[in-house]
Amino acid sequence: MKAMMLKMALPIILGLVEDMITPDNFKIYGKKLIGLAREFVKDTETSVDDKIVLPLLDAAEKAIGVTE
């Protein structure tokens, strides 16, 4: 019964999510998420993550078309 309800509800839920994720919303929330991740990385005591994660975050910003 649960599986059948999930099969019926999933397309509806995905359709609603798809309607909410506009390119503008994706950029706005992507920038916020990347900024939050950047602050977490900068606050750590290790420098390894600075060398690995920060360039990845920069690349992610470029990929979605936002800069900090």
N, C-alpha and C positions, 0 to 999 in steps of 0.2 A: 504493500500500500504506500509506504513512504517513498519507495523508488519511483512508483508511478506518479506521485504528486511532484516529486523533484523533476522528473522528465517533463511534466507539464509546465512547471513554474520556471524552469531554467531559461527557456527562450524569452519569456516575458521579462525576467530580471535582466538578462543580457541586453535586451532591446532598450530597457530603461537606462542602463548604464551607458550604452552606446550613445543615447541621446544626450546624456549629461556631460560626456567627455567631448567637448568641442575643442578645436585647436587652441583657442584662447585659454580655456580652463586648463588644458594640458600644459601650456606654457606657464601659467600662473602657479599652479600647484607643483609642477616640475621644478621651477625655480625655488620655491619654498622648501621643497624636499631636499634639493641639492644644497641649499644654504644651510639647512639643519645638519645634514651629513658633514658638510665642510667644518662647521663649528665643533661637532663631536671629534672629528679627526684632529683639528688644531688643538683641542683641549687635552688630548692624550699626551702622555709623557714620552712615548717612543717617537723616533723620527722615521722609522721604516714606513709606517702608514702614510706619513707626509709625502714620501717619495713615490709611493705606489698609488694611494687612493686619490690624492689631490689632483694628479694629472688625469685620472679617470673621470673625476667630477668635472674638470674643465672640458674634457671631451664630450661628456654628457650634455653640458650646457650648450656647447657648439652644435651638437646634434639636434637639440630641440629648438635652437635659435634664440637662446637667452644668454645674457652675460650678467655677472654680478657687479 
